[in-house]
């Protein structure tokens, strides 16, 4: 029996946009990255897959304590062979009302009957948190996962610097209030240590990462 889905779960599908990742988890079944951000108490969950032909369905699960989970959204796998990567998302309206943090994970159904689970991650609804930039994991191959938390909303700039401070890449981005996740292609960089910098009026965040 398929789990019931709350009426307010709004389903979004994006065909080939790069995922904004909070957790990176690779397997033979094609699950790649999972992330989330909050906006006005709405939980916006997104994930990305590559070579997902054995996956049949994604079940987004939510928990108040990180232990007991309920399914709050169902998304069938795309299986669009014309796209290398697939991005999915679910918006849960007013999910953060009355709570400081919720926990999310994906239950992934595979066509051989197996059930897989993504890593669990927290989504905080605290607008008073200090601005921060984190990169997890900070040793990357081709995609740089960025977690940005700020009360700034508007145009910003992402730059990648070498240890000497030379700017290697500049990219215009848009920031929104709360926690958000995005990724940037770093496959062209040589192996070594680099610094990611996000800047906007009155805001400068930076974090080191290693390109393997």
C-alpha positions as protocol buffer text, in pm:
chain_id: "A"
residue {
  index: 1
  type: UNK
  ca { x: 0 y: 0 z: 0 }
}
residue {
  index: 2
  type: UNK
  ca { x: 135 y: 341 z: -93 }
}
residue {
  index: 3
  type: UNK
  ca { x: 177 y: 587 z: 194 }
}
residue {
  index: 4
  type: UNK
  ca { x: -71 y: 872 z: 213 }
}
residue {
  index: 5
  type: UNK
  ca { x: 56 y: 1216 z: 123 }
}
residue {
  index: 6
  type: UNK
  ca { x: -61 y: 1539 z: 291 }
}
residue {
  index: 7
  type: UNK
  ca { x: -271 y: 1752 z: 59 }
}
residue {
  index: 8
  type: UNK
  ca { x: -44 y: 2053 z: 101 }
}
residue {
  index: 9
  type: UNK
  ca { x: 270 y: 1883 z: -31 }
}
residue {
  index: 10
  type: UNK
  ca { x: 349 y: 2070 z: -352 }
}
residue {
  index: 11
  type: UNK
  ca { x: 549 y: 1872 z: -607 }
}
residue {
  index: 12
  type: UNK
  ca { x: 808 y: 2035 z: -832 }
}
residue {
  index: 13
  type: UNK
  ca { x: 1025 y: 1870 z: -1098 }
}
residue {
  index: 14
  type: UNK
  ca { x: 1330 y: 2019 z: -1265 }
}
residue {
  index: 15
  type: UNK
  ca { x: 1476 y: 1836 z: -1564 }
}
residue {
  index: 16
  type: UNK
  ca { x: 1845 y: 1910 z: -1578 }
}
residue {
  index: 17
  type: UNK
  ca { x: 1942 y: 2186 z: -1334 }
}
residue {
  index: 18
  type: UNK
  ca { x: 2234 y: 2105 z: -1105 }
}
residue {
  index: 19
  type: UNK
  ca { x: 2127 y: 2012 z: -755 }
}
residue {
  index: 20
  type: UNK
  ca { x: 2189 y: 2224 z: -446 }
}
residue {
  index: 21
  type: UNK
  ca { x: 2323 y: 1970 z: -211 }
}
residue {
  index: 22
  type: UNK
  ca { x: 2328 y: 1930 z: 161 }
}
residue {
  index: 23
  type: UNK
  ca { x: 2433 y: 1568 z: 164 }
}
residue {
  index: 24
  type: UNK
  ca { x: 2623 y: 1381 z: -105 }
}
residue {
  index: 25
  type: UNK
  ca { x: 2566 y: 1007 z: -124 }
}
residue {
  index: 26
  type: UNK
  ca { x: 2667 y: 797 z: -423 }
}
residue {
  index: 27
  type: UNK
  ca { x: 2561 y: 440 z: -491 }
}
residue {
  index: 28
  type: UNK
  ca { x: 2512 y: 196 z: -777 }
}
residue {
  index: 29
  type: UNK
  ca { x: 2145 y: 295 z: -781 }
}
residue {
  index: 30
  type: UNK
  ca { x: 2213 y: 651 z: -890 }
}
residue {
  index: 31
  type: UNK
  ca { x: 2119 y: 866 z: -588 }
}
residue {
  index: 32
  type: UNK
  ca { x: 2356 y: 1162 z: -581 }
}
residue {
  index: 33
  type: UNK
  ca { x: 2271 y: 1466 z: -366 }
}
residue {
  index: 34
  type: UNK
  ca { x: 2004 y: 1590 z: -127 }
}
residue {
  index: 35
  type: UNK
  ca { x: 1950 y: 1939 z: 14 }
}
residue {
  index: 36
  type: UNK
  ca { x: 1697 y: 2180 z: 162 }
}
residue {
  index: 37
  type: UNK
  ca { x: 1626 y: 2539 z: 255 }
}
residue {
  index: 38
  type: UNK
  ca { x: 1351 y: 2723 z: 438 }
}
residue {
  index: 39
  type: UNK
  ca { x: 1154 y: 3020 z: 313 }
}
residue {
  index: 40
  type: UNK
  ca { x: 887 y: 3185 z: 529 }
}
residue {
  index: 41
  type: UNK
  ca { x: 842 y: 2859 z: 726 }
}
residue {
  index: 42
  type: UNK
  ca { x: 812 y: 2656 z: 405 }
}
residue {
  index: 43
  type: UNK
  ca { x: 1049 y: 2360 z: 373 }
}
residue {
  index: 44
  type: UNK
  ca { x: 1192 y: 2339 z: 20 }
}
residue {
  index: 45
  type: UNK
  ca { x: 1358 y: 2000 z: -34 }
}
residue {
  index: 46
  type: UNK
  ca { x: 1554 y: 1916 z: -349 }
}
residue {
  index: 47
  type: UNK
  ca { x: 1761 y: 1623 z: -468 }
}
residue {
  index: 48
  type: UNK
  ca { x: 1953 y: 1515 z: -774 }
}
residue {
  index: 49
  type: UNK
  ca { x: 2017 y: 1178 z: -935 }
}
residue {
  index: 50
  type: UNK
  ca { x: 2237 y: 1044 z: -1210 }
}
residue {
  index: 51
  type: UNK
  ca { x: 2183 y: 712 z: -1393 }
}
residue {
  index: 52
  type: UNK
  ca { x: 1864 y: 643 z: -1198 }
}
residue {
  index: 53
  type: UNK
  ca { x: 1721 y: 367 z: -1420 }
}
residue {
  index: 54
  type: UNK
  ca { x: 1687 y: 120 z: -1130 }
}
residue {
  index: 55
  type: UNK
  ca { x: 1504 y: 366 z: -902 }
}
residue {
  index: 56
  type: UNK
  ca { x: 1124 y: 359 z: -921 }
}
residue {
  index: 57
  type: UNK
  ca { x: 1012 y: 606 z: -653 }
}
residue {
  index: 58
  type: UNK
  ca { x: 1134 y: 861 z: -398 }
}
residue {
  index: 59
  type: UNK
  ca { x: 955 y: 906 z: -65 }
}
residue {
  index: 60
  type: UNK
  ca { x: 1035 y: 1220 z: 129 }
}
residue {
  index: 61
  type: UNK
  ca { x: 1018 y: 1156 z: 504 }
}
residue {
  index: 62
  type: UNK
  ca { x: 999 y: 1408 z: 788 }
}
residue {
  index: 63
  type: UNK
  ca { x: 1069 y: 1380 z: 1160 }
}
residue {
  index: 64
  type: UNK
  ca { x: 1045 y: 1612 z: 1459 }
}
residue {
  index: 65
  type: UNK
  ca { x: 1310 y: 1423 z: 1660 }
}
residue {
  index: 66
  type: UNK
  ca { x: 1536 y: 1264 z: 1397 }
}
residue {
  index: 67
  type: UNK
  ca { x: 1420 y: 912 z: 1487 }
}
residue {
  index: 68
  type: UNK
  ca { x: 1051 y: 864 z: 1403 }
}
residue {
  index: 69
  type: UNK
  ca { x: 978 y: 949 z: 1039 }
}
residue {
  index: 70
  type: UNK
  ca { x: 658 y: 995 z: 839 }
}
residue {
  index: 71
  type: UNK
  ca { x: 627 y: 1005 z: 460 }
}
residue {
  index: 72
  type: UNK
  ca { x: 516 y: 1352 z: 351 }
}
residue {
  index: 73
  type: UNK
  ca { x: 564 y: 1331 z: -25 }
}
residue {
  index: 74
  type: UNK
  ca { x: 596 y: 1081 z: -311 }
}
residue {
  index: 75
  type: UNK
  ca { x: 780 y: 1140 z: -639 }
}
residue {
  index: 76
  type: UNK
  ca { x: 812 y: 879 z: -918 }
}
residue {
  index: 77
  type: UNK
  ca { x: 1152 y: 853 z: -1085 }
}
residue {
  index: 78
  type: UNK
  ca { x: 1178 y: 1032 z: -1419 }
}
residue {
  index: 79
  type: UNK
  ca { x: 1376 y: 774 z: -1622 }
}
residue {
  index: 80
  type: UNK
  ca { x: 1436 y: 1038 z: -1889 }
}
residue {
  index: 81
  type: UNK
  ca { x: 1732 y: 888 z: -2075 }
}
residue {
  index: 82
  type: UNK
  ca { x: 1796 y: 1215 z: -2263 }
}
residue {
  index: 83
  type: UNK
  ca { x: 1918 y: 1380 z: -1940 }
}
residue {
  index: 84
  type: UNK
  ca { x: 2232 y: 1274 z: -1751 }
}
residue {
  index: 85
  type: UNK
  ca { x: 2119 y: 1433 z: -1426 }
}
residue {
  index: 86
  type: UNK
  ca { x: 1768 y: 1477 z: -1288 }
}
residue {
  index: 87
  type: UNK
  ca { x: 1662 y: 1723 z: -1021 }
}
residue {
  index: 88
  type: UNK
  ca { x: 1349 y: 1685 z: -811 }
}
residue {
  index: 89
  type: UNK
  ca { x: 1192 y: 1889 z: -535 }
}
residue {
  index: 90
  type: UNK
  ca { x: 904 y: 1912 z: -292 }
}
residue {
  index: 91
  type: UNK
  ca { x: 782 y: 2223 z: -112 }
}
residue {
  index: 92
  type: UNK
  ca { x: 606 y: 2167 z: 220 }
}
residue {
  index: 93
  type: UNK
  ca { x: 405 y: 2481 z: 301 }
}
residue {
  index: 94
  type: UNK
  ca { x: 423 y: 2606 z: 662 }
}
residue {
  index: 95
  type: UNK
  ca { x: 625 y: 2303 z: 772 }
}
residue {
  index: 96
  type: UNK
  ca { x: 826 y: 2510 z: 1022 }
}
residue {
  index: 97
  type: UNK
  ca { x: 530 y: 2663 z: 1206 }
}
residue {
  index: 98
  type: UNK
  ca { x: 586 y: 2624 z: 1579 }
}
residue {
  index: 99
  type: UNK
  ca { x: 912 y: 2427 z: 1549 }
}
residue {
  index: 100
  type: UNK
  ca { x: 1280 y: 2523 z: 1549 }
}
residue {
  index: 101
  type: UNK
  ca { x: 1409 y: 2227 z: 1349 }
}
residue {
  index: 102
  type: UNK
  ca { x: 1278 y: 1936 z: 1141 }
}
residue {
  index: 103
  type: UNK
  ca { x: 1468 y: 1636 z: 1005 }
}
residue {
  index: 104
  type: UNK
  ca { x: 1440 y: 1502 z: 650 }
}
residue {
  index: 105
  type: UNK
  ca { x: 1554 y: 1197 z: 457 }
}
residue {
  index: 106
  type: UNK
  ca { x: 1467 y: 1012 z: 137 }
}
residue {
  index: 107
  type: UNK
  ca { x: 1333 y: 660 z: 126 }
}
residue {
  index: 108
  type: UNK
  ca { x: 1438 y: 531 z: -217 }
}
residue {
  index: 109
  type: UNK
  ca { x: 1252 y: 242 z: -379 }
}
residue {
  index: 110
  type: UNK
  ca { x: 1453 y: 27 z: -623 }
}
residue {
  index: 111
  type: UNK
  ca { x: 1297 y: -200 z: -886 }
}
residue {
  index: 112
  type: UNK
  ca { x: 1444 y: -515 z: -728 }
}
residue {
  index: 113
  type: UNK
  ca { x: 1238 y: -453 z: -415 }
}
residue {
  index: 114
  type: UNK
  ca { x: 1512 y: -298 z: -206 }
}
residue {
  index: 115
  type: UNK
  ca { x: 1455 y: 11 z: 7 }
}
residue {
  index: 116
  type: UNK
  ca { x: 1743 y: 255 z: 51 }
}
residue {
  index: 117
  type: UNK
  ca { x: 1769 y: 559 z: 277 }
}
residue {
  index: 118
  type: UNK
  ca { x: 1959 y: 882 z: 231 }
}
residue {
  index: 119
  type: UNK
  ca { x: 2146 y: 1045 z: 514 }
}
residue {
  index: 120
  type: UNK
  ca { x: 1928 y: 1237 z: 759 }
}
residue {
  index: 121
  type: UNK
  ca { x: 1978 y: 1611 z: 780 }
}
residue {
  index: 122
  type: UNK
  ca { x: 1824 y: 1891 z: 990 }
}
residue {
  index: 123
  type: UNK
  ca { x: 1646 y: 2195 z: 851 }
}
residue {
  index: 124
  type: UNK
  ca { x: 1639 y: 2484 z: 1097 }
}
residue {
  index: 125
  type: UNK
  ca { x: 1376 y: 2756 z: 1099 }
}
residue {
  index: 126
  type: UNK
  ca { x: 1570 y: 3005 z: 1314 }
}
residue {
  index: 127
  type: UNK
  ca { x: 1593 y: 3339 z: 1135 }
}
residue {
  index: 128
  type: UNK
  ca { x: 1832 y: 3479 z: 1399 }
}
residue {
  index: 129
  type: UNK
  ca { x: 2118 y: 3244 z: 1314 }
}
residue {
  index: 130
  type: UNK
  ca { x: 2457 y: 3396 z: 1229 }
}
residue {
  index: 131
  type: UNK
  ca { x: 2541 y: 3410 z: 857 }
}
residue {
  index: 132
  type: UNK
  ca { x: 2755 y: 3112 z: 758 }
}
residue {
  index: 133
  type: UNK
  ca { x: 2900 y: 2923 z: 463 }
}
residue {
  index: 134
  type: UNK
  ca { x: 2983 y: 2554 z: 494 }
}
residue {
  index: 135
  type: UNK
  ca { x: 3109 y: 2293 z: 249 }
}
residue {
  index: 136
  type: UNK
  ca { x: 3036 y: 1931 z: 336 }
}
residue {
  index: 137
  type: UNK
  ca { x: 3223 y: 1729 z: 236 }
}
residue {
  index: 138
  type: UNK
  ca { x: 3507 y: 1975 z: 186 }
}
residue {
  index: 139
  type: UNK
  ca { x: 3708 y: 1732 z: -30 }
}
residue {
  index: 140
  type: UNK
  ca { x: 3536 y: 1734 z: -370 }
}
residue {
  index: 141
  type: UNK
  ca { x: 3583 y: 1600 z: -720 }
}
residue {
  index: 142
  type: UNK
  ca { x: 3360 y: 1778 z: -972 }
}
residue {
  index: 143
  type: UNK
  ca { x: 3080 y: 1949 z: -777 }
}
residue {
  index: 144
  type: UNK
  ca { x: 3120 y: 2190 z: -484 }
}
residue {
  index: 145
  type: UNK
  ca { x: 2827 y: 2163 z: -237 }
}
residue {
  index: 146
  type: UNK
  ca { x: 2757 y: 2493 z: -61 }
}
residue {
  index: 147
  type: UNK
  ca { x: 2534 y: 2546 z: 243 }
}
residue {
  index: 148
  type: UNK
  ca { x: 2455 y: 2915 z: 293 }
}
residue {
  index: 149
  type: UNK
  ca { x: 2271 y: 3058 z: 592 }
}
residue {
  index: 150
  type: UNK
  ca { x: 2198 y: 3430 z: 597 }
}
residue {
  index: 151
  type: UNK
  ca { x: 1927 y: 3690 z: 651 }
}
residue {
  index: 152
  type: UNK
  ca { x: 2036 y: 3868 z: 331 }
}
residue {
  index: 153
  type: UNK
  ca { x: 1814 y: 3850 z: 24 }
}
residue {
  index: 154
  type: UNK
  ca { x: 1925 y: 3965 z: -320 }
}
residue {
  index: 155
  type: UNK
  ca { x: 2208 y: 3953 z: -571 }
}
residue {
  index: 156
  type: UNK
  ca { x: 2544 y: 3818 z: -458 }
}
residue {
  index: 157
  type: UNK
  ca { x: 2870 y: 3690 z: -601 }
}
residue {
  index: 158
  type: UNK
  ca { x: 3045 y: 3354 z: -569 }
}
residue {
  index: 159
  type: UNK
  ca { x: 3420 y: 3351 z: -628 }
}
residue {
  index: 160
  type: UNK
  ca { x: 3675 y: 3069 z: -621 }
}
residue {
  index: 161
  type: UNK
  ca { x: 4027 y: 3169 z: -518 }
}
residue {
  index: 162
  type: UNK
  ca { x: 4360 y: 2990 z: -506 }
}
residue {
  index: 163
  type: UNK
  ca { x: 4574 y: 3004 z: -186 }
}
residue {
  index: 164
  type: UNK
  ca { x: 4751 y: 3315 z: -317 }
}
residue {
  index: 165
  type: UNK
  ca { x: 4419 y: 3501 z: -345 }
}
residue {
  index: 166
  type: UNK
  ca { x: 4399 y: 3495 z: -724 }
}
residue {
  index: 167
  type: UNK
  ca { x: 4039 y: 3484 z: -847 }
}
residue {
  index: 168
  type: UNK
  ca { x: 3986 y: 3179 z: -1070 }
}
residue {
  index: 169
  type: UNK
  ca { x: 3610 y: 3192 z: -1111 }
}
residue {
  index: 170
  type: UNK
  ca { x: 3336 y: 3452 z: -1057 }
}
residue {
  index: 171
  type: UNK
  ca { x: 2967 y: 3371 z: -1069 }
}
residue {
  index: 172
  type: UNK
  ca { x: 2657 y: 3584 z: -1007 }
}
residue {
  index: 173
  type: UNK
  ca { x: 2415 y: 3417 z: -767 }
}
residue {
  index: 174
  type: UNK
  ca { x: 2094 y: 3506 z: -587 }
}
residue {
  index: 175
  type: UNK
  ca { x: 2058 y: 3462 z: -211 }
}
residue {
  index: 176
  type: UNK
  ca { x: 1739 y: 3425 z: -10 }
}
residue {
  index: 177
  type: UNK
  ca { x: 1681 y: 3450 z: 363 }
}
residue {
  index: 178
  type: UNK
  ca { x: 1734 y: 3137 z: 569 }
}
residue {
  index: 179
  type: UNK
  ca { x: 1924 y: 2823 z: 475 }
}
residue {
  index: 180
  type: UNK
  ca { x: 1982 y: 2736 z: 113 }
}
residue {
  index: 181
  type: UNK
  ca { x: 2195 y: 2490 z: -79 }
}
residue {
  index: 182
  type: UNK
  ca { x: 2357 y: 2519 z: -417 }
}
residue {
  index: 183
  type: UNK
  ca { x: 2646 y: 2363 z: -607 }
}
residue {
  index: 184
  type: UNK
  ca { x: 2917 y: 2491 z: -838 }
}
residue {
  index: 185
  type: UNK
  ca { x: 3117 y: 2303 z: -1098 }
}
residue {
  index: 186
  type: UNK
  ca { x: 3484 y: 2272 z: -997 }
}
residue {
  index: 187
  type: UNK
  ca { x: 3581 y: 1984 z: -1224 }
}
residue {
  index: 188
  type: UNK
  ca { x: 3807 y: 2214 z: -1426 }
}
residue {
  index: 189
  type: UNK
  ca { x: 4026 y: 2300 z: -1125 }
}
residue {
  index: 190
  type: UNK
  ca { x: 4357 y: 2125 z: -1069 }
}
residue {
  index: 191
  type: UNK
  ca { x: 4388 y: 1919 z: -749 }
}
residue {
  index: 192
  type: UNK
  ca { x: 4474 y: 2138 z: -454 }
}
residue {
  index: 193
  type: UNK
  ca { x: 4347 y: 2380 z: -190 }
}
residue {
  index: 194
  type: UNK
  ca { x: 4101 y: 2659 z: -280 }
}
residue {
  index: 195
  type: UNK
  ca { x: 3874 y: 2913 z: -111 }
}
residue {
  index: 196
  type: UNK
  ca { x: 3507 y: 2975 z: -190 }
}
residue {
  index: 197
  type: UNK
  ca { x: 3391 y: 3332 z: -118 }
}
residue {
  index: 198
  type: UNK
  ca { x: 3034 y: 3462 z: -121 }
}
residue {
  index: 199
  type: UNK
  ca { x: 2998 y: 3839 z: -108 }
}
residue {
  index: 200
  type: UNK
  ca { x: 2712 y: 4089 z: -113 }
}
residue {
  index: 201
  type: UNK
  ca { x: 2651 y: 4436 z: 37 }
}
residue {
  index: 202
  type: UNK
  ca { x: 2737 y: 4397 z: 407 }
}
residue {
  index: 203
  type: UNK
  ca { x: 2810 y: 4026 z: 371 }
}
residue {
  index: 204
  type: UNK
  ca { x: 3127 y: 3824 z: 313 }
}
residue {
  index: 205
  type: UNK
  ca { x: 3145 y: 3449 z: 378 }
}
residue {
  index: 206
  type: UNK
  ca { x: 3435 y: 3222 z: 292 }
}
residue {
  index: 207
  type: UNK
  ca { x: 3532 y: 2859 z: 334 }
}
residue {
  index: 208
  type: UNK
  ca { x: 3824 y: 2645 z: 221 }
}
residue {
  index: 209
  type: UNK
  ca { x: 3790 y: 2322 z: 23 }
}
residue {
  index: 210
  type: UNK
  ca { x: 4021 y: 2072 z: -142 }
}
residue {
  index: 211
  type: UNK
  ca { x: 3983 y: 1961 z: -504 }
}
residue {
  index: 212
  type: UNK
  ca { x: 4106 y: 1604 z: -527 }
}
